[in-house]
Every structure is written in structure tokens, then in C-alpha cells.
Amino acid sequence: MDAGMAPIDFSGGVPRPRALDVRWIHGSPSAKHNTDPDIQVHEYDEHSFILRQNKAVDFEAPFMFLLFGNERAVLIDTGATASAEFFPLRRVVDELVERRLARHPRVGYHLLVLHTHAHGDHIAGDAQFADRPDTTVVGGDLATAWEYFGFGEDPGAVAEVDLGGRVLECLATPGHHEAAVTFYDRWTGFLLTGDTVYRGRLYVQDWPAFARTIDRLVEFSGSRPVTHVLGCHVEMTRQPGVDYPIRTTYQPDEPALQMTTGHLHEIQAAVREMGDRPSRRAFPDFVICPDA
């Protein structure tokens, strides 16, 4: 068998954290000075990519994740802009898949599109993949997503998505959004928390559900080797407790994207301290915003 055709072993060993000292594109003080790409691509390893939408294209500037297995890849979230002209996500993903298949040839390689939740800045690019061959797009809404993962019958289940030797564990984590899902990648040790946990404003739609979700994430991460906790935005400045104003399109003083399981414990402590009387409160690395 050709070495490139041989399956990759994604099962061995404990994931070790790689450096994520990335200078993420963070917008521009004016449109004419914006020379950054519409989508930044960071290769964490040859099987794992982090994508960020340019804040000059949309202030939300969400992060997306493209993970490759032996039989298929998964794209988690599709960004905040529908237009392929201004946000060429399909082209970027196709180029990365083609590059991957050049290194590791496969027949009938599939793309699966999943979501952390169904807010518009995470699903806007779905239509770009509607007519893509060998592609399945799973909607982020409650009925569609939770049926796919089996959470409708058992919201406490840990679903598994097998990409061909590379397995993602998937948890229903409502609170920010009723259909929010968190993904744990056993290969990299990434805990992909969407808008539930990130360096920014943690908007809470359902406070009791959010409290339960944070407890669950603390418990879940305590039994897995988590290398990085990765949300989908950065909204904080490097000044502790200070966030950028909403709709900011230029954030030159951003902190790192990655968080740790220690941050999960900090959020848990904050939630418990608030009890059943939540209020907007700023903490060094996040701001809790209930009743959004």
C-alpha cells in the first residue's frame, strides 16, 4: 500500500498541547488599511486547522475548526457572512481538503458540517456547502442538531462522531443557546466550547441551564486530557476585566484565544456565587451577561 493511502493512527497516546502563540487577524483601523485575508488559517497540526473570520468582514470575527480523520473531515461552524464573495469559506475549505488529499489520498472523502449552536454568526456560511459533493450539513437548530446527536432522547448522553479513527465526543451544553453543543477532540485535546465559554461576554439565555452546563464541563474535563479550551470569539482586551465595545471592528490589544480548564472552574465559582440572582459582572478573562 502506498504510504499516503495508509490510515493514520489517531488513537495512540495522550494529547500534548502545542503552542498557540498566534497573532490572529483582528481588523483594521480603516477599510483602506485592511490587508489581512478574509479568513485566517492556522495549521495546529497537519490534521487540525483553526480558521478565523476577519473583523473587517464582520465584527463578530468567529473562529471555526476544520478537523481531518481518515474517512471524513468536520467543519465546526460556518461563520457570520453568507456571501462567498466577501467570505470565501467554501473555497478555503476546499483548498485545505485538496491539500490534505494530496498528502493522504482517499476515495470518496466526505465533509461533515456541524455547529456549536444556531446563532447567525455561526451558521451564515452553511449555504456555501449546500451543493458541495460528498458533504453533509447538519443544521444547528434544536430539532435538527439534537436529533443528529441523539440528545432529544437523552440530553445527558455523550455522543461520538467518528471521522475515521479520530473521534469527537459531543455534549449538549445549553444555557447560551438551547441547542448549544460542546465538542472534545481526543486527538488534539481541544475542548471546543462555542459561545458557552470564551474570552468575552458570556451571554446567558437560560441561567439554570447555563449553571448545569458549566458544572458538566468541569466534571467532563476533569476526566479527559484537555490541552486547550477554545471558544469562538475574543472580545476581551489585555486589561483584566475590560472588554471591547460591541461591534468593535479593530481589536489590536486582544488576549490569546485559548483558555484552560482553570477558567471553567473560575466560571463555575462565579455562577455559584451569584446563585439565583445573576447580574452582569466582569472578571479578568470574561464577562457574565445573564438574561441576554
Contacts in CASP RR format, 6 or more apart in sequence:
PFRMAT RR
TARGET T0000
AUTHOR 0000-0000-0000
METHOD contacts of the structure
MODEL  1
MDAGMAPIDFSGGVPRPRALDVRWIHGSPSAKHNTDPDIQVHEYDEHSFI
LRQNKAVDFEAPFMFLLFGNERAVLIDTGATASAEFFPLRRVVDELVERR
LARHPRVGYHLLVLHTHAHGDHIAGDAQFADRPDTTVVGGDLATAWEYFG
FGEDPGAVAEVDLGGRVLECLATPGHHEAAVTFYDRWTGFLLTGDTVYRG
RLYVQDWPAFARTIDRLVEFSGSRPVTHVLGCHVEMTRQPGVDYPIRTTY
QPDEPALQMTTGHLHEIQAAVREMGDRPSRRAFPDFVICPDA
2 105 0 8 1.000
4 103 0 8 1.000
4 104 0 8 1.000
4 105 0 8 1.000
5 104 0 8 1.000
5 105 0 8 1.000
5 106 0 8 1.000
7 70 0 8 1.000
7 164 0 8 1.000
7 165 0 8 1.000
8 47 0 8 1.000
8 69 0 8 1.000
8 70 0 8 1.000
8 104 0 8 1.000
8 165 0 8 1.000
8 166 0 8 1.000
10 47 0 8 1.000
10 69 0 8 1.000
10 70 0 8 1.000
10 164 0 8 1.000
10 165 0 8 1.000
10 166 0 8 1.000
10 167 0 8 1.000
10 186 0 8 1.000
10 187 0 8 1.000
11 165 0 8 1.000
11 186 0 8 1.000
14 225 0 8 1.000
15 186 0 8 1.000
15 187 0 8 1.000
15 188 0 8 1.000
15 189 0 8 1.000
15 225 0 8 1.000
15 227 0 8 1.000
16 227 0 8 1.000
17 189 0 8 1.000
17 227 0 8 1.000
17 228 0 8 1.000
18 44 0 8 1.000
18 45 0 8 1.000
18 188 0 8 1.000
18 227 0 8 1.000
20 44 0 8 1.000
20 228 0 8 1.000
20 256 0 8 1.000
20 257 0 8 1.000
20 258 0 8 1.000
21 256 0 8 1.000
22 42 0 8 1.000
22 50 0 8 1.000
22 257 0 8 1.000
24 40 0 8 1.000
24 42 0 8 1.000
24 52 0 8 1.000
24 234 0 8 1.000
24 254 0 8 1.000
24 257 0 8 1.000
25 36 0 8 1.000
25 37 0 8 1.000
25 40 0 8 1.000
25 52 0 8 1.000
25 54 0 8 1.000
25 55 0 8 1.000
25 61 0 8 1.000
26 55 0 8 1.000
26 61 0 8 1.000
26 234 0 8 1.000
26 250 0 8 1.000
26 251 0 8 1.000
26 252 0 8 1.000
26 254 0 8 1.000
27 34 0 8 1.000
27 36 0 8 1.000
27 54 0 8 1.000
27 55 0 8 1.000
27 56 0 8 1.000
27 61 0 8 1.000
27 249 0 8 1.000
27 250 0 8 1.000
27 251 0 8 1.000
28 34 0 8 1.000
28 35 0 8 1.000
28 36 0 8 1.000
28 55 0 8 1.000
28 56 0 8 1.000
28 249 0 8 1.000
28 250 0 8 1.000
29 250 0 8 1.000
31 56 0 8 1.000
34 54 0 8 1.000
34 56 0 8 1.000
36 54 0 8 1.000
36 56 0 8 1.000
37 54 0 8 1.000
38 53 0 8 1.000
38 54 0 8 1.000
38 57 0 8 1.000
38 86 0 8 1.000
38 87 0 8 1.000
38 88 0 8 1.000
39 51 0 8 1.000
39 52 0 8 1.000
39 53 0 8 1.000
39 54 0 8 1.000
39 87 0 8 1.000
39 88 0 8 1.000
39 89 0 8 1.000
39 92 0 8 1.000
40 51 0 8 1.000
40 52 0 8 1.000
40 54 0 8 1.000
41 49 0 8 1.000
41 50 0 8 1.000
41 51 0 8 1.000
41 92 0 8 1.000
41 96 0 8 1.000
42 49 0 8 1.000
42 50 0 8 1.000
42 51 0 8 1.000
42 52 0 8 1.000
43 49 0 8 1.000
44 50 0 8 1.000
44 188 0 8 1.000
45 188 0 8 1.000
46 103 0 8 1.000
47 67 0 8 1.000
47 68 0 8 1.000
47 69 0 8 1.000
47 166 0 8 1.000
47 187 0 8 1.000
48 65 0 8 1.000
48 66 0 8 1.000
48 67 0 8 1.000
48 68 0 8 1.000
48 185 0 8 1.000
48 187 0 8 1.000
48 188 0 8 1.000
48 190 0 8 1.000
49 65 0 8 1.000
49 66 0 8 1.000
49 67 0 8 1.000
49 96 0 8 1.000
50 63 0 8 1.000
50 64 0 8 1.000
50 65 0 8 1.000
50 230 0 8 1.000
50 257 0 8 1.000
51 63 0 8 1.000
51 64 0 8 1.000
51 65 0 8 1.000
51 66 0 8 1.000
51 89 0 8 1.000
51 92 0 8 1.000
52 61 0 8 1.000
52 62 0 8 1.000
52 63 0 8 1.000
52 64 0 8 1.000
53 60 0 8 1.000
53 61 0 8 1.000
53 62 0 8 1.000
53 63 0 8 1.000
53 64 0 8 1.000
53 79 0 8 1.000
53 80 0 8 1.000
53 81 0 8 1.000
53 87 0 8 1.000
54 61 0 8 1.000
55 61 0 8 1.000
55 248 0 8 1.000
55 249 0 8 1.000
55 250 0 8 1.000
55 251 0 8 1.000
56 249 0 8 1.000
57 80 0 8 1.000
57 81 0 8 1.000
57 86 0 8 1.000
57 87 0 8 1.000
58 79 0 8 1.000
58 80 0 8 1.000
58 81 0 8 1.000
58 87 0 8 1.000
58 121 0 8 1.000
59 246 0 8 1.000
59 247 0 8 1.000
59 248 0 8 1.000
59 249 0 8 1.000
60 79 0 8 1.000
60 80 0 8 1.000
60 121 0 8 1.000
60 233 0 8 1.000
61 80 0 8 1.000
61 233 0 8 1.000
61 234 0 8 1.000
61 251 0 8 1.000
62 77 0 8 1.000
62 79 0 8 1.000
62 80 0 8 1.000
62 121 0 8 1.000
62 122 0 8 1.000
62 232 0 8 1.000
62 233 0 8 1.000
63 77 0 8 1.000
63 230 0 8 1.000
63 231 0 8 1.000
63 232 0 8 1.000
63 233 0 8 1.000
63 257 0 8 1.000
64 75 0 8 1.000
64 76 0 8 1.000
64 77 0 8 1.000
64 78 0 8 1.000
64 79 0 8 1.000
64 89 0 8 1.000
64 232 0 8 1.000
65 74 0 8 1.000
65 75 0 8 1.000
65 76 0 8 1.000
65 77 0 8 1.000
65 183 0 8 1.000
65 190 0 8 1.000
65 192 0 8 1.000
65 230 0 8 1.000
66 73 0 8 1.000
66 74 0 8 1.000
66 75 0 8 1.000
66 76 0 8 1.000
66 93 0 8 1.000
66 96 0 8 1.000
67 73 0 8 1.000
67 74 0 8 1.000
67 76 0 8 1.000
67 163 0 8 1.000
67 166 0 8 1.000
67 168 0 8 1.000
67 185 0 8 1.000
67 187 0 8 1.000
67 188 0 8 1.000
68 100 0 8 1.000
68 163 0 8 1.000
68 166 0 8 1.000
69 163 0 8 1.000
69 164 0 8 1.000
69 165 0 8 1.000
69 166 0 8 1.000
70 104 0 8 1.000
70 106 0 8 1.000
70 163 0 8 1.000
70 164 0 8 1.000
70 165 0 8 1.000
70 166 0 8 1.000
71 106 0 8 1.000
71 109 0 8 1.000
71 110 0 8 1.000
71 162 0 8 1.000
71 163 0 8 1.000
71 164 0 8 1.000
71 165 0 8 1.000
72 109 0 8 1.000
72 110 0 8 1.000
72 111 0 8 1.000
72 112 0 8 1.000
72 163 0 8 1.000
72 164 0 8 1.000
73 97 0 8 1.000
73 100 0 8 1.000
73 109 0 8 1.000
73 110 0 8 1.000
73 111 0 8 1.000
73 112 0 8 1.000
73 163 0 8 1.000
74 111 0 8 1.000
74 112 0 8 1.000
74 113 0 8 1.000
74 114 0 8 1.000
74 161 0 8 1.000
74 163 0 8 1.000
74 168 0 8 1.000
75 93 0 8 1.000
75 111 0 8 1.000
75 112 0 8 1.000
75 113 0 8 1.000
75 114 0 8 1.000
75 129 0 8 1.000
76 114 0 8 1.000
76 115 0 8 1.000
76 116 0 8 1.000
76 183 0 8 1.000
76 192 0 8 1.000
77 114 0 8 1.000
77 115 0 8 1.000
77 116 0 8 1.000
77 122 0 8 1.000
77 123 0 8 1.000
77 194 0 8 1.000
77 232 0 8 1.000
78 89 0 8 1.000
78 113 0 8 1.000
78 115 0 8 1.000
78 122 0 8 1.000
78 123 0 8 1.000
78 124 0 8 1.000
78 125 0 8 1.000
78 126 0 8 1.000
78 128 0 8 1.000
78 129 0 8 1.000
79 87 0 8 1.000
79 89 0 8 1.000
79 121 0 8 1.000
79 122 0 8 1.000
79 123 0 8 1.000
79 124 0 8 1.000
79 125 0 8 1.000
80 87 0 8 1.000
80 120 0 8 1.000
80 121 0 8 1.000
80 122 0 8 1.000
80 124 0 8 1.000
81 87 0 8 1.000
81 124 0 8 1.000
81 125 0 8 1.000
82 124 0 8 1.000
82 125 0 8 1.000
82 127 0 8 1.000
82 128 0 8 1.000
84 90 0 8 1.000
84 91 0 8 1.000
84 128 0 8 1.000
87 124 0 8 1.000
87 125 0 8 1.000
89 125 0 8 1.000
89 128 0 8 1.000
90 128 0 8 1.000
90 129 0 8 1.000
90 132 0 8 1.000
93 111 0 8 1.000
93 129 0 8 1.000
94 132 0 8 1.000
97 109 0 8 1.000
97 111 0 8 1.000
101 109 0 8 1.000
108 134 0 8 1.000
109 134 0 8 1.000
110 134 0 8 1.000
110 135 0 8 1.000
110 136 0 8 1.000
111 129 0 8 1.000
111 132 0 8 1.000
111 134 0 8 1.000
111 135 0 8 1.000
111 136 0 8 1.000
112 135 0 8 1.000
112 136 0 8 1.000
112 138 0 8 1.000
112 161 0 8 1.000
112 163 0 8 1.000
113 126 0 8 1.000
113 129 0 8 1.000
113 135 0 8 1.000
113 136 0 8 1.000
113 137 0 8 1.000
113 138 0 8 1.000
114 138 0 8 1.000
114 140 0 8 1.000
114 145 0 8 1.000
114 161 0 8 1.000
114 181 0 8 1.000
114 183 0 8 1.000
115 122 0 8 1.000
115 123 0 8 1.000
115 138 0 8 1.000
115 139 0 8 1.000
115 140 0 8 1.000
115 145 0 8 1.000
115 181 0 8 1.000
116 122 0 8 1.000
116 180 0 8 1.000
116 181 0 8 1.000
116 182 0 8 1.000
116 183 0 8 1.000
116 192 0 8 1.000
116 193 0 8 1.000
116 194 0 8 1.000
116 195 0 8 1.000
116 196 0 8 1.000
116 231 0 8 1.000
116 232 0 8 1.000
117 140 0 8 1.000
117 176 0 8 1.000
117 177 0 8 1.000
117 179 0 8 1.000
117 180 0 8 1.000
117 181 0 8 1.000
117 194 0 8 1.000
117 195 0 8 1.000
118 139 0 8 1.000
118 140 0 8 1.000
118 141 0 8 1.000
118 142 0 8 1.000
118 145 0 8 1.000
118 177 0 8 1.000
118 179 0 8 1.000
119 177 0 8 1.000
119 195 0 8 1.000
122 194 0 8 1.000
122 195 0 8 1.000
122 232 0 8 1.000
123 139 0 8 1.000
123 140 0 8 1.000
126 137 0 8 1.000
126 139 0 8 1.000
129 135 0 8 1.000
129 137 0 8 1.000
130 137 0 8 1.000
138 144 0 8 1.000
138 145 0 8 1.000
138 148 0 8 1.000
139 145 0 8 1.000
139 148 0 8 1.000
140 179 0 8 1.000
141 179 0 8 1.000
142 178 0 8 1.000
142 179 0 8 1.000
145 151 0 8 1.000
145 179 0 8 1.000
145 181 0 8 1.000
146 152 0 8 1.000
146 155 0 8 1.000
146 172 0 8 1.000
146 179 0 8 1.000
149 157 0 8 1.000
149 159 0 8 1.000
149 170 0 8 1.000
149 172 0 8 1.000
149 181 0 8 1.000
150 157 0 8 1.000
150 159 0 8 1.000
151 157 0 8 1.000
151 159 0 8 1.000
151 172 0 8 1.000
155 172 0 8 1.000
155 174 0 8 1.000
156 171 0 8 1.000
156 172 0 8 1.000
157 172 0 8 1.000
158 169 0 8 1.000
158 170 0 8 1.000
158 171 0 8 1.000
158 220 0 8 1.000
159 169 0 8 1.000
159 170 0 8 1.000
159 171 0 8 1.000
160 167 0 8 1.000
160 168 0 8 1.000
160 169 0 8 1.000
160 170 0 8 1.000
161 167 0 8 1.000
161 168 0 8 1.000
161 170 0 8 1.000
161 183 0 8 1.000
166 185 0 8 1.000
166 186 0 8 1.000
166 187 0 8 1.000
167 186 0 8 1.000
168 183 0 8 1.000
168 184 0 8 1.000
168 185 0 8 1.000
168 186 0 8 1.000
169 183 0 8 1.000
169 184 0 8 1.000
169 186 0 8 1.000
169 224 0 8 1.000
170 181 0 8 1.000
170 182 0 8 1.000
170 183 0 8 1.000
170 184 0 8 1.000
171 181 0 8 1.000
171 182 0 8 1.000
171 183 0 8 1.000
171 184 0 8 1.000
171 216 0 8 1.000
171 217 0 8 1.000
171 220 0 8 1.000
172 180 0 8 1.000
172 181 0 8 1.000
173 180 0 8 1.000
173 181 0 8 1.000
173 182 0 8 1.000
173 193 0 8 1.000
173 196 0 8 1.000
173 213 0 8 1.000
173 216 0 8 1.000
173 217 0 8 1.000
174 180 0 8 1.000
174 206 0 8 1.000
174 209 0 8 1.000
174 210 0 8 1.000
174 213 0 8 1.000
175 196 0 8 1.000
175 204 0 8 1.000
175 205 0 8 1.000
175 206 0 8 1.000
175 207 0 8 1.000
175 209 0 8 1.000
175 210 0 8 1.000
175 213 0 8 1.000
176 194 0 8 1.000
176 195 0 8 1.000
176 196 0 8 1.000
176 202 0 8 1.000
176 203 0 8 1.000
176 204 0 8 1.000
176 205 0 8 1.000
176 210 0 8 1.000
177 195 0 8 1.000
177 205 0 8 1.000
178 205 0 8 1.000
178 206 0 8 1.000
178 209 0 8 1.000
180 194 0 8 1.000
180 195 0 8 1.000
180 196 0 8 1.000
180 213 0 8 1.000
182 191 0 8 1.000
182 192 0 8 1.000
182 193 0 8 1.000
182 194 0 8 1.000
182 196 0 8 1.000
182 217 0 8 1.000
183 190 0 8 1.000
183 191 0 8 1.000
183 192 0 8 1.000
184 190 0 8 1.000
184 191 0 8 1.000
184 192 0 8 1.000
184 220 0 8 1.000
184 224 0 8 1.000
184 226 0 8 1.000
185 192 0 8 1.000
186 224 0 8 1.000
188 227 0 8 1.000
188 228 0 8 1.000
189 224 0 8 1.000
189 225 0 8 1.000
189 226 0 8 1.000
189 227 0 8 1.000
189 228 0 8 1.000
190 226 0 8 1.000
190 227 0 8 1.000
190 228 0 8 1.000
190 230 0 8 1.000
191 217 0 8 1.000
191 221 0 8 1.000
191 224 0 8 1.000
191 226 0 8 1.000
191 228 0 8 1.000
191 229 0 8 1.000
191 230 0 8 1.000
191 261 0 8 1.000
192 230 0 8 1.000
192 231 0 8 1.000
193 217 0 8 1.000
193 229 0 8 1.000
193 230 0 8 1.000
193 231 0 8 1.000
194 231 0 8 1.000
194 232 0 8 1.000
195 202 0 8 1.000
195 203 0 8 1.000
195 231 0 8 1.000
195 232 0 8 1.000
195 233 0 8 1.000
196 202 0 8 1.000
196 210 0 8 1.000
196 213 0 8 1.000
196 214 0 8 1.000
196 217 0 8 1.000
196 231 0 8 1.000
197 214 0 8 1.000
197 217 0 8 1.000
197 229 0 8 1.000
197 231 0 8 1.000
197 259 0 8 1.000
197 263 0 8 1.000
197 264 0 8 1.000
197 267 0 8 1.000
197 286 0 8 1.000
198 230 0 8 1.000
198 231 0 8 1.000
198 232 0 8 1.000
198 233 0 8 1.000
198 234 0 8 1.000
198 235 0 8 1.000
198 259 0 8 1.000
198 286 0 8 1.000
199 231 0 8 1.000
199 233 0 8 1.000
199 234 0 8 1.000
199 235 0 8 1.000
199 236 0 8 1.000
199 255 0 8 1.000
199 256 0 8 1.000
199 257 0 8 1.000
199 259 0 8 1.000
199 285 0 8 1.000
199 286 0 8 1.000
200 233 0 8 1.000
200 234 0 8 1.000
200 235 0 8 1.000
200 236 0 8 1.000
200 243 0 8 1.000
200 285 0 8 1.000
200 286 0 8 1.000
200 287 0 8 1.000
201 235 0 8 1.000
201 243 0 8 1.000
201 246 0 8 1.000
201 286 0 8 1.000
201 287 0 8 1.000
201 289 0 8 1.000
202 267 0 8 1.000
202 286 0 8 1.000
202 287 0 8 1.000
202 288 0 8 1.000
202 289 0 8 1.000
203 289 0 8 1.000
203 292 0 8 1.000
204 210 0 8 1.000
204 278 0 8 1.000
204 288 0 8 1.000
204 289 0 8 1.000
204 290 0 8 1.000
204 291 0 8 1.000
204 292 0 8 1.000
205 292 0 8 1.000
207 276 0 8 1.000
207 278 0 8 1.000
207 290 0 8 1.000
207 291 0 8 1.000
210 271 0 8 1.000
211 271 0 8 1.000
211 272 0 8 1.000
211 275 0 8 1.000
214 264 0 8 1.000
214 267 0 8 1.000
214 268 0 8 1.000
214 271 0 8 1.000
215 268 0 8 1.000
217 264 0 8 1.000
218 261 0 8 1.000
218 264 0 8 1.000
218 265 0 8 1.000
218 268 0 8 1.000
221 229 0 8 1.000
221 261 0 8 1.000
221 264 0 8 1.000
222 261 0 8 1.000
226 260 0 8 1.000
226 261 0 8 1.000
228 258 0 8 1.000
228 259 0 8 1.000
228 260 0 8 1.000
229 258 0 8 1.000
229 259 0 8 1.000
229 260 0 8 1.000
229 261 0 8 1.000
229 263 0 8 1.000
229 264 0 8 1.000
230 257 0 8 1.000
230 258 0 8 1.000
230 259 0 8 1.000
231 257 0 8 1.000
231 259 0 8 1.000
234 251 0 8 1.000
234 254 0 8 1.000
234 255 0 8 1.000
234 257 0 8 1.000
235 243 0 8 1.000
235 244 0 8 1.000
235 248 0 8 1.000
235 287 0 8 1.000
236 242 0 8 1.000
236 243 0 8 1.000
236 244 0 8 1.000
236 254 0 8 1.000
236 255 0 8 1.000
236 285 0 8 1.000
236 286 0 8 1.000
236 287 0 8 1.000
237 243 0 8 1.000
237 244 0 8 1.000
237 251 0 8 1.000
237 253 0 8 1.000
237 254 0 8 1.000
237 255 0 8 1.000
238 253 0 8 1.000
238 254 0 8 1.000
238 255 0 8 1.000
239 253 0 8 1.000
240 284 0 8 1.000
240 285 0 8 1.000
241 282 0 8 1.000
241 283 0 8 1.000
241 284 0 8 1.000
241 285 0 8 1.000
241 287 0 8 1.000
242 282 0 8 1.000
243 282 0 8 1.000
243 287 0 8 1.000
244 251 0 8 1.000
255 285 0 8 1.000
259 285 0 8 1.000
263 285 0 8 1.000
263 286 0 8 1.000
266 283 0 8 1.000
266 285 0 8 1.000
266 286 0 8 1.000
267 286 0 8 1.000
267 288 0 8 1.000
270 281 0 8 1.000
270 283 0 8 1.000
270 288 0 8 1.000
271 278 0 8 1.000
271 288 0 8 1.000
274 281 0 8 1.000
274 288 0 8 1.000
274 290 0 8 1.000
278 288 0 8 1.000
278 290 0 8 1.000
278 291 0 8 1.000
279 290 0 8 1.000
280 287 0 8 1.000
280 288 0 8 1.000
280 289 0 8 1.000
280 290 0 8 1.000
281 287 0 8 1.000
281 288 0 8 1.000
END
